[in-house]
Amino acid sequence: MTKSAYLENARDVLKQEAEALARASELLGESFVKAVECILATPGKVIVTGVGKSGIVARKIAATLSSLGTTAIFVHPTEAFHGDLGIISPKDVCVAISNSGSTDEILKLLPSLKLLGVKLIALCSSLTSDLAKEADIVIETNVTREACSLNLAPTTSTTVTMAIGDAIAIALVKAKGFTDRDFAFFHPGGTLGRKLLKRVEDIMIPKGQIGTGLEQDSVKLLTERMSRSNLGLVAILSASGKIVGVVTDGDLRRAYQKGDLANLTAKQVMNTKPKSIQKGRLMTEAVRLAEEYRITALMVTNENGDFEGAVNLHDLIREKVV
């Protein structure tokens, strides 16, 4: 077999699966809406079940639902016969996956589900299958041929089923108003979790490493103290430790241009309305403020307004918060 033949076969597989996805998209209708509404109305969890490759797809769908705020678990139908039925309650809804709609293990599970009063959503290729006839809601995948050259290995059918599972999950996200912050809560160890859940004090430069001054301090003294950090500023504090202003390197350059430096004080050159944020606030809020006001540093205060430190936009970039 030539290299070009490998590529031709690969492209044919992708084309077949893409066409099947397009057909499935066109077929989605009222049953899909009913399935989403059924899950939304379910006070319990979503049980997702399947065997073989469909079981693997079922696990993925359950994982996706859970990560997006809909409690879901995978239950293997065979294990259900040996005690795992105890996981399922009458408050749950079951999504059963079988391309043929005639998977024996799933069909054997149906009487138990009916006794429990669990609503059944079927994902299968035919509305006339045994599974479809027993289900409360049927989402038809309409996969009549696999991309496998032997038309045996689950390929197109698993791709379409997984995509429909994704569509259900995203529809639920929209309906519930699930946000990126909610997502971060379920993914605290990932980059997004780090970005959305990290707080100001986790990354701020403490006040001891930042140049400070009083309103009566000379511009010359401020210039010396500015070198304490790479922020390019000096925080001007009141006698009680509150921030009353900020003098930046830009303020000093403008002061130098005026020439009369000997008599200039911090009060004469400082910005009296520096942007600040309280400790305990999320870093995303600091990013928003920095972007809104086009500044590279924010002062940090405690709940009493006392100066605690500063946040540097460059540190946010290094920590992958932005």
Residue pairs with C-beta under 8 A, 6 or more apart in sequence:
9 149
12 147
13 147
13 155
16 145
16 147
16 156
17 147
17 155
17 156
17 159
17 160
20 142
20 143
20 156
20 159
20 160
21 159
21 160
21 163
23 142
24 141
24 142
24 143
24 160
24 163
24 164
27 140
27 142
28 139
28 164
28 167
31 137
31 138
31 139
31 140
32 139
32 164
32 167
32 168
32 171
34 137
35 95
35 121
35 137
35 139
35 168
36 168
36 171
36 172
36 175
38 93
38 119
38 121
38 136
38 137
39 46
39 70
39 93
39 121
39 168
39 172
40 172
40 175
40 176
42 91
42 92
42 93
42 119
43 91
44 71
44 89
44 90
44 91
44 92
44 93
45 71
45 72
45 73
45 91
45 92
46 62
46 65
46 70
46 71
46 72
46 73
46 92
46 93
46 94
46 95
47 72
47 73
47 75
47 87
47 88
47 92
47 93
47 94
47 95
47 118
48 58
48 59
48 61
48 62
48 65
48 72
48 73
48 74
48 75
48 94
48 95
48 97
49 55
49 58
49 74
49 75
49 76
49 77
49 80
49 94
49 95
49 96
49 97
49 106
49 109
50 56
50 57
50 58
50 77
50 96
50 97
50 98
50 103
50 106
51 76
51 77
51 78
51 98
51 103
51 105
51 106
52 154
53 153
53 154
53 158
54 97
54 98
54 99
54 103
54 154
54 158
54 161
55 74
55 76
55 97
56 158
57 97
57 158
57 161
57 162
57 165
58 74
58 95
58 97
59 74
60 162
60 165
61 72
61 95
61 97
61 162
61 165
61 166
61 168
61 169
62 72
62 73
62 74
63 72
63 74
64 165
64 166
64 169
65 71
65 72
65 165
65 168
65 169
65 172
66 72
66 73
66 186
67 183
67 186
67 187
68 169
68 170
68 172
68 173
68 178
68 183
68 186
69 172
69 173
69 176
69 178
69 182
69 186
70 169
70 172
70 176
73 87
75 84
75 87
75 88
76 84
77 103
77 105
77 106
77 108
77 109
78 105
80 87
80 88
80 109
80 112
81 108
81 109
85 112
85 116
88 94
88 113
88 116
88 118
89 116
90 116
90 117
90 118
92 116
92 118
93 118
93 119
93 120
93 121
94 113
94 118
94 119
94 120
94 121
95 121
95 122
95 123
95 165
96 106
96 109
96 110
96 120
96 121
96 122
96 123
96 131
96 135
97 123
97 124
97 161
98 106
98 122
98 123
98 124
98 129
98 131
99 124
99 125
99 141
99 143
99 154
99 157
99 158
99 161
100 124
100 125
100 126
100 129
101 122
101 124
101 125
101 126
101 129
101 130
101 131
101 132
102 129
102 130
102 131
103 131
106 131
107 130
107 131
107 134
110 120
110 131
110 134
113 120
114 120
114 134
119 136
119 137
120 134
120 135
120 136
120 137
121 135
121 136
121 137
121 138
121 139
122 131
122 132
122 134
122 135
122 137
122 138
122 139
123 139
123 141
123 161
123 164
123 165
124 131
124 132
124 138
124 140
124 141
125 140
125 141
125 142
125 143
125 144
125 157
126 132
126 140
127 138
127 140
132 138
132 140
139 164
141 157
141 160
141 161
141 164
143 156
143 157
143 160
145 151
145 156
146 152
146 153
146 154
146 155
146 156
146 157
147 155
147 156
148 154
148 155
172 178
180 192
180 196
181 196
181 284
183 192
183 196
184 190
184 192
184 193
184 195
184 196
184 197
185 193
185 197
187 193
188 197
191 320
194 319
194 320
194 321
195 283
195 284
195 320
195 321
195 322
196 282
196 284
197 282
198 282
198 283
198 319
198 321
199 279
199 280
199 281
199 282
199 283
200 277
200 278
200 279
200 280
200 281
200 282
200 283
200 286
200 300
200 311
201 279
201 280
201 300
201 308
201 309
202 283
203 283
203 311
203 315
203 316
203 319
203 321
204 279
204 300
204 308
204 309
204 310
204 311
205 229
205 231
205 309
205 310
205 311
205 312
205 315
206 308
206 309
207 235
207 307
207 308
207 309
207 310
209 228
209 229
209 309
210 228
210 229
210 231
210 233
210 234
210 235
210 309
210 310
211 222
211 225
211 226
211 227
211 228
211 229
211 233
211 234
211 235
212 225
212 234
212 235
212 236
212 237
212 307
213 221
213 222
213 225
213 234
213 235
213 236
213 237
213 247
213 266
214 236
214 237
214 239
214 266
215 236
215 238
215 244
215 245
215 265
215 266
215 267
215 270
216 265
216 266
216 267
217 236
217 265
217 266
218 262
218 264
218 265
218 266
219 252
219 255
219 261
219 264
219 265
219 266
219 269
220 261
220 262
222 234
222 247
222 252
222 266
223 252
225 234
226 232
226 233
226 234
226 247
226 249
226 252
229 310
230 312
230 314
231 296
231 297
231 310
231 312
232 248
232 249
232 250
232 296
232 297
233 246
233 247
233 248
233 249
233 297
233 310
234 246
234 247
234 266
235 243
235 246
235 274
235 299
235 307
235 310
236 243
236 244
236 245
236 246
236 247
236 266
236 267
236 270
237 243
237 244
237 307
238 244
240 306
241 306
241 307
242 305
242 306
242 307
243 274
243 276
243 299
243 301
243 305
243 307
244 270
244 272
245 266
245 267
245 270
245 271
245 272
245 274
246 270
246 271
246 274
246 299
247 266
247 269
247 270
247 271
248 271
251 269
251 270
251 271
252 269
254 269
255 261
255 264
255 269
258 264
274 299
275 289
275 293
275 295
275 298
275 299
276 298
276 299
276 300
276 301
277 285
277 286
277 289
277 298
277 299
277 300
277 301
277 311
278 300
278 301
278 302
278 303
279 300
279 301
279 302
279 303
279 308
280 303
283 311
283 316
283 319
283 321
284 321
286 298
286 311
286 316
287 313
287 316
287 321
287 322
289 295
289 298
290 296
290 297
290 298
290 311
290 313
290 316
295 313
296 312
296 313
296 314
297 310
297 311
297 312
297 313
298 310
298 311
299 307
299 309
299 310
300 307
300 308
300 309
300 310
300 311
301 307
301 308
302 308
313 322
316 322
